[in-house]
Amino acid sequence: MRPLNLCINIFSGFIYEQQITMLLLRRTVQAGKHGRSFSASQTLLSERKGLVLGVFEKEGEEGGLHLTEAAAGFDQTLSGKLSELLKISGPTLKQGKSRIFYGIHKDFPCVAVVGLGKTTAGVCGSENWDTSKENVRQAMSAGCRLLQDLEVKHVEVDGCGDAQSAAEGAGLGLFQYDQLKSKKKNKVTTQLHGSADSAGWQKGVTYAEGQNLARMLMEAPANHITPTAFANTIEEKLAPHAERVTIHKRSQAWIEQQQMGAFLSVSRGSEEPPVFLELHYNGSPDSKQAPLLLVGKGITFDSGGISLKPPSSMDAMRADMGGAATVCASIVTAAALKLPVNIIGLAPLCENMPSGKATKPGDVVVAKNGKTIQVDNTDAEGRLVLADALCYGHTFNPRAIVNVATLTGAIDVALGSAATGVFTNSDWLWEQLQKASVVTGDRVWRMPLFQHYTRQVTDCQLADLNNVGNSRSGGACTAAAFLREFVTAPHWAHLDIAGVMSNKDEVPYLRKGMSGRPTRTLVEFAAGLVHKG
């Protein structure tokens, strides 16, 4: 019986696994010219080990391919068999397209090869990201998922000249929230193929784990992630870094003592007690270094309160604590990376529910700074909890303040899922955030903070401020203008992440579900501050 090399073209992503397995059970395959015989079926079924490699499109040569360093090394061990199979198996692999080969190597029964696009790709001014990094993330994610669908248990991943991006793509692409399902997705472990840039790989793994933590918190049902459960989860995740981290889980009594009337006006309708989570990460050798302050909206379920939301898609409001999730996950990541910077994280956590004790439209509440707020819409609650948290945060004299919130549907209308909307009073802070987002591919876009919008929230019948503007237009901008009334720091930014809260198929290396964005951008931003003094 003659040796058989099976080459399977994958364009649609659908794989006839049963047919392939039956063939492999009947045949034995020789590995190239090494003369080492092995049973492909036995290796495939017992070890389930795979390899993902990348190939670039060769510039100026139609149909030409350029192998990555790892792919070229692998091809050499096969005496050029991989190159030969790529040439005869179909059209040139374009960016994001993939192909799987079976039984061509003793150690890897399944080898996925994915297109990386052009080698000249780099930072793209019109797209505001590094295209080469995005291509690597997408390719390694696609390859890992193909092998996961084949129930491969362990995958080695090509660093593609950017091990961090490769690790991010693999880690983010394989994540699936299935903790509450009886039938779970095949779990895959990954490692860098070869030893090139293992430090970059590990950094990428940590970045991906951080975003996946935020995704897990956002995706979990609200009866599992209550304010108390949220705080306990973060405390558990930070436990390995106890020498650098201090955690305060502030009770309702403390919140009342701090006179956070705006925060309490939101929580009062729920049976779940509010928690004000305060995290201190002391990474700088200089304990007196002014901290970066991150504030995250933590509404663990938002029904709208008395201004009740429509029932359609209300279940997605379990992720209305996305700001707190990304802020806390970024601090967990910073601690894991041992970033030499001081960070304080604040997360006002509560539910927004209707009841006989809930705040009513037209009620007036008093914020921590003494400003009175007329609450005309109880579904505009995020800005209320953030207002008190921002006032409290100023007591730490931070070098910069960044608050993150799934604040308005208006930002989704304006930007969709392409970018996080940024409102800031600081050109310097905007530049740092934008620079970080180019690296991570999780983009930001600057929005206006005109006095035009401020007048819409200060023109109020009963109080100093109204929690909604006097016009339906520019809702994201009036929300930002409201928050600005509680900020005196010269470097403050408000990130409205409502548009990027979930993912359908917009980001190829994230599955459908809650996205955990922009955790990696927050981490990259914090890391960038290390070099800013």
Secondary structure as GFF3:
##gff-version 3
##sequence-region A 1 533
A	DSSP	beta_strand	6	10	.	.	.	ID=ss1
A	DSSP	alpha_helix	17	26	.	.	.	ID=ss2
A	DSSP	beta_strand	29	30	.	.	.	ID=ss3
A	DSSP	beta_strand	37	38	.	.	.	ID=ss4
A	DSSP	alpha_helix	40	46	.	.	.	ID=ss5
A	DSSP	beta_strand	49	57	.	.	.	ID=ss6
A	DSSP	beta_strand	65	67	.	.	.	ID=ss7
A	DSSP	alpha_helix	69	77	.	.	.	ID=ss8
A	DSSP	alpha_helix	81	88	.	.	.	ID=ss9
A	DSSP	beta_strand	98	102	.	.	.	ID=ss10
A	DSSP	beta_strand	110	118	.	.	.	ID=ss11
A	DSSP	beta_strand	123	124	.	.	.	ID=ss12
A	DSSP	beta_strand	129	130	.	.	.	ID=ss13
A	DSSP	alpha_helix	131	149	.	.	.	ID=ss14
A	DSSP	beta_strand	154	157	.	.	.	ID=ss15
A	DSSP	alpha_helix	163	174	.	.	.	ID=ss16
A	DSSP	beta_strand	189	192	.	.	.	ID=ss17
A	DSSP	alpha_helix	198	219	.	.	.	ID=ss18
A	DSSP	alpha_helix	227	238	.	.	.	ID=ss19
A	DSSP	three_ten_helix	239	241	.	.	.	ID=ss20
A	DSSP	beta_strand	245	250	.	.	.	ID=ss21
A	DSSP	alpha_helix	252	257	.	.	.	ID=ss22
A	DSSP	alpha_helix	261	267	.	.	.	ID=ss23
A	DSSP	beta_strand	275	282	.	.	.	ID=ss24
A	DSSP	beta_strand	292	296	.	.	.	ID=ss25
A	DSSP	beta_strand	298	302	.	.	.	ID=ss26
A	DSSP	three_ten_helix	314	319	.	.	.	ID=ss27
A	DSSP	alpha_helix	322	337	.	.	.	ID=ss28
A	DSSP	beta_strand	342	352	.	.	.	ID=ss29
A	DSSP	beta_strand	363	366	.	.	.	ID=ss30
A	DSSP	beta_strand	372	375	.	.	.	ID=ss31
A	DSSP	alpha_helix	382	393	.	.	.	ID=ss32
A	DSSP	three_ten_helix	394	396	.	.	.	ID=ss33
A	DSSP	beta_strand	400	405	.	.	.	ID=ss34
A	DSSP	alpha_helix	409	415	.	.	.	ID=ss35
A	DSSP	beta_strand	420	424	.	.	.	ID=ss36
A	DSSP	alpha_helix	427	440	.	.	.	ID=ss37
A	DSSP	beta_strand	444	446	.	.	.	ID=ss38
A	DSSP	alpha_helix	451	458	.	.	.	ID=ss39
A	DSSP	beta_strand	465	466	.	.	.	ID=ss40
A	DSSP	alpha_helix	475	484	.	.	.	ID=ss41
A	DSSP	beta_strand	492	496	.	.	.	ID=ss42
A	DSSP	three_ten_helix	498	500	.	.	.	ID=ss43
A	DSSP	beta_strand	502	503	.	.	.	ID=ss44
A	DSSP	beta_strand	513	514	.	.	.	ID=ss45
A	DSSP	alpha_helix	519	529	.	.	.	ID=ss46
A	DSSP	three_ten_helix	530	532	.	.	.	ID=ss47
###
